[in-house]
Amino acid sequence: MDSTDPDIVFDEKGVCNHCHEFKKKEKQRFAEKTSGPWMYNEIRNVGKGKKYDCLIGLSGGVDSSLALHHLVANGLRPLTFSVDNGWNTPESDENIMRLVEGLKVPFYRYTIDLPKFLELQAAFLESSTANAEIPTDHILMATTYEMARENGITHIISGGNLATEGIMPKAWGYEAKDLRFIKAVYRKFQGKPLTGLPTISLIQYLINRFWRGIKIVNLLDFYEYDRDAAIKLLQEKYGWKDYGDKHCESSFTMWFQNYYLTTKFNIDKRKAHYSSMINSKQMTRTQAMERMLETLEYPEIMPRKHFMKYPKKTYKDYPNSEFVWNLLSKIYANIKRRK
């Protein structure tokens, strides 16, 4: 990590705040790791008498694929699904079906209004804000809660994990939950209100989390997650195919990370991903620096100059609910500490 994160702070030994924060999170993760068997039992008990024990979204990537493997290996009955936003690579779709068919689990492909979704993505690119992945992330969250609610599921299994995602500067993006911001960007650049896509408001989010009691479980944090070992296991058991760097199972995400962010905003997410893996002892700093010298590849899915001509902006240039989300985050963090 370096000063492309404007909030980075180094101590007298040259160690940055991200490394210090990672160590704190790792200490907490390790302490909670032993509750893995109880976590599985809780999911089984809540699922008794129901068709499914839990819900998991599949991207075809390593993280969600390994999480599904662990669920079935521990006797759980997951409902799996994938959101078709038009950008999945053939490899990612094949990986999903290899896992689903190999593990014999129910699968649902959630389709959305693709022309409308492309309008929303175009609006975010024209907004000239850094996180053009907010449309995808928000819709994934909205559809996940929708499917959990409709199927009476209270445990959503996530592939999110500390080992490969523990470091990500806040300044590099913005809250994908902020529906007010999303609607403002769409109206500004499409000239009409946003309709016809799955969305989730602040009130709906709070109802799902705290009234319906729907939980998010970062399953891989209950294991000593090694990405290379996971790839080997998935390849041997299911014929899973590697797609390269993190999140490159989506052609849009690959273009967004490897061209749009690096060229326009001087943000290279490999720095955060590799730094996480250095802290989780899956990579040395020397190895990471060598990989940083490799040329980034990306598909030519967008005109190169079209979205580069707009002056850079931030989410603060548009109506948003940052204050509310920050307040909720602080309240939630205090609740967790007291527990």
N, C-alpha and C positions, 0 to 999 in steps of 0.2 A: 504494500500500500504506500501511496505517496500523496503529494499535495494536490493531485487531481480531486481528492476529497477535501473541500475547503475547510471542513471541521476537524481535520486530523490534528492530533496533538502528540508530540514525542516527549518521553521523559529524559532524564539526564543520561540514560544508557542508550538512547536512540530507539527505545521500544515504543510503539504507538499505542494509542488508546484502544484500538481494535483488538490487539493481542491481549491486553489486560482484561477487556470485557469478555473475550472468548474464554479465557481461563476461568472467570467467574461462572460463566454459563456451563462450561464443561464440568466444573466441580458440582454444580447443581444437578446436571444431567446424570452424572455418575452416582450421585446419592439417590436419585429417583429410579435409576435403572433396575434396581432389585425388585421394584414393584411391578415388573413386567407380567409375571404369572397372575397377579391379582387383577391387573388391567384386563388380561384376556378373560379371566373369570367374570369380571364385571360385565363385559360385552356379551358373553354367553348368557348370563343370567337375565340381563335386560332383554335379550333377543328371544327368550323362551316363549313359545306360543306364537311367535311371529314368523313370517316367511324368511326374513333376513336378519342377521345379527348386526350388520354394519354396511356402510356405503364407501366405495372407493372409486375415485376418478382415475382413469388410465390415460397417459399421454403417449405411451410407447417408450418412455425414457427409463433410465436405470432405476431411479428412486421409487416410482409408483409400481414398477414391475416387481422389484424385490419385496416391497411392502405386501403386495398381493400374494407372493410366494409364501411369506411368513404367515399370513392370515390363514391360508388353506392348510399349511403344515401344522398349525395349531388348532385345527378342527373348527374354524369359524365359517359361517355361511355368508359371504359378502355378496352384495349386489354391485356389479361393476358397470361403469358407464364411461363414455367419451363424448365430448362436445365437438361437433364438426363445424369448425369455423372457416373451412376452405383452405387452410394452410398446412395441414398435416402432410409430412413427407410420406411416400410409399413405404419407406422402411419403418416409420413409426406405426402406421396402420397395420403392417404385417406383424410387428412385434406385439401389438395389442391382441391380434387374433391368435397368435401362437400361444400367448399366456392364457387367454380365455378358453381356447379349445383344449390346451394341454391340461389345464386345471379343472375343466368342466364346470365353470361358474357362469351364472346368468349375466348377460351383457346387454346394455341398452345404448344405442347411438342417438344422442340428443342432437337434433338438427335445428338450426336457427335460420332466420331470414338473412341469407348471405349478402344480397345487395345492400340491405339496411346496415349490416355489420361493416361492410366495406365503406359505406358513407361515414360511419362513426370513426373508423380507423383513419380515413382521409382527413376528417375534421381534426383529429389529434395531431396528425402530421402537420397540418396547416397552422395549428395553434403554436407550433414551434417550441413546445415544451419537451423536456427530455424523455419522460416516461410514456412513450407511444404504445406501450403494452397494457396500459390501464384498461382499454376496452376488453381485451381478452381476459385479463385477471378478474375484472368485475363480473363479467358474464359467467365465468367459471364458478365464482363464488355464489352468484344468484341461482344458477342451475343446480348446484350442489345442495344448497339449503332447500330448494324446491323439491328435489327428488327425495331428500331425507324426510321432509314433512309429509309428502304424499305417500310414502311407504312406511311411515311410522317408525323410522330409524332415528336413534338418538346418538349414534357414534359414527362420525365421519373420519375415515382413515386418510391421513395425508402422508405424502412422500417427503414432506419438508423435514429437514434434518440439520443438526448443528455441524456435523463433520464436513459437509461440502458447501453449506450455506450460512454458516455462523457469522460471517462477515459480509456486510453490505451497507455502504454509507447511506445514511438517510438523505443526504443532499443530492444523491444521484437519481432520486425518483420522488414519487408522491403517493399518498394513500389511495389505493384502488377502490376502497369502500365508499369514497366521497361521491355520492350520486349527484349532489348539487353541482359539483365541479364538472362532472361528465355531461350533465344536461346543458350546462352553460356553454361548454366548448362546442357541443353539437349544434345548439341553436345559433351560436355566433357564426359558424362556418357553413351550416347547411340551411340556415334561415327558416327553421321550423322546429317544433318541439320533438323530442325524442320519444318515439313509440315503436312498438313491434319487436322489441328485444327483451330478453330476460334481464331484469334489474332488481336491486334490493335496496330499499331505503334504510335510513338509520333506525327508524322505529321497527321495521321488519327484522332487521339484524338483531336488535335487542330482544325482541319477542322470541326469535329462534334460539338465541343463546341462553337467555336467562328465564324465560317463561316455559318454553318447550324443553329446555334443558339439553339442547343439541350440543355435543362436545366435538372438538377437533382433537384427534390423537396423532401426534407425530411419532408413528410407530418405530421408525428406524432409530430414534434416540434411545430406545430400550435395548439396542444392540451396539456392539462395537463395529460400526458401519465402515467397511472398506470398499470403496467404489470399484477398484480393479478386481477384487475378489468377487464382488457382486456380478460384474460383467461376465467373468469366467463361469460362475454358477448358472447364470441365465442362458448363456450360450450352450453350455453342456446339457442342461435339462430341457430347454425349450426351443433351441435353435435361434435364440434372440440375436439380432444384428446390431452391432455398434454403429452409432451415427456421428461420433466425434465429440466435440466439447459439450459442456453442459447446456441444456435447453435447445440444442440444435436439431431436435426432432421436429421442430416447426420451421418451415422455410421462411416465414415472416420474422420469427424470433431470431433466426440466424442472420438475416439481412439487418434487422434492427440492432442486434448486439455488435455484429462484426463490421457494419458499414455506417449506419445512421448515427449511432452513439459515438463511435470512435472518430468519425470524420467531422461531425457538426459540434459535438460537445466535449471532445477529448476525454471521453469516458470509456475505458476498456474494462469490461466486467471480469475478464480473466484475472485481473489483479485481485479482486475480492474472492473469486472462486479458488484460485491457487493459494491465497493467503489462508483461507479456511482449511485447505488440505494440508498446508504446512503445519498449522496449529494442531490438526488432528493426526499429525505424523504419517500422512499418506504421500508426502512429497517433501523433498528438501528445497531450501530456498534456491540453491544452485540449479536444481532441475526446473524449478518454476521460472527462473530468469532465462534459462535456455529456451523454454517453451514460449516465453514472451517474445522471442526473436522470430518465431515462426510467422509467416505471412497469413493474415486472416483471410479465410475464404467465405464467400457469401453468394447466394443466387441473385441473378439480375432480375428482380421481381418488380422494381420501381424505377422510374426515370431518375437518373443520378442527380440531375441539377434541380429538378422541380421543387423538392422540399428543402433544398439547401439555401434557397434564395431568401427565405423568410428570416428576419432577425430573431435571435434566440430570446425566448421568454421563459417564465416560470409559472407554476400554478397560481402564484400570487397575483398574476395579471388578469385572472378570471375569478368570478364568484366561486367561493369554496366554503367548506365547513371545517377548516383546519382546527380552529379553536375547540370545537365540540369534540372532534376525534382525539385531539391531544388530551383534553380533559378526561374523556372516557378511558384512554390508555393509562393515565396516571391512577385513576380510581381502580381499574382492573389490576394494575401492578401492586397497589397497596393491599388489595384483597388477597392476591397470591402470596404476598409476603407474610400476612397474618396467618394464613393457612399453614 
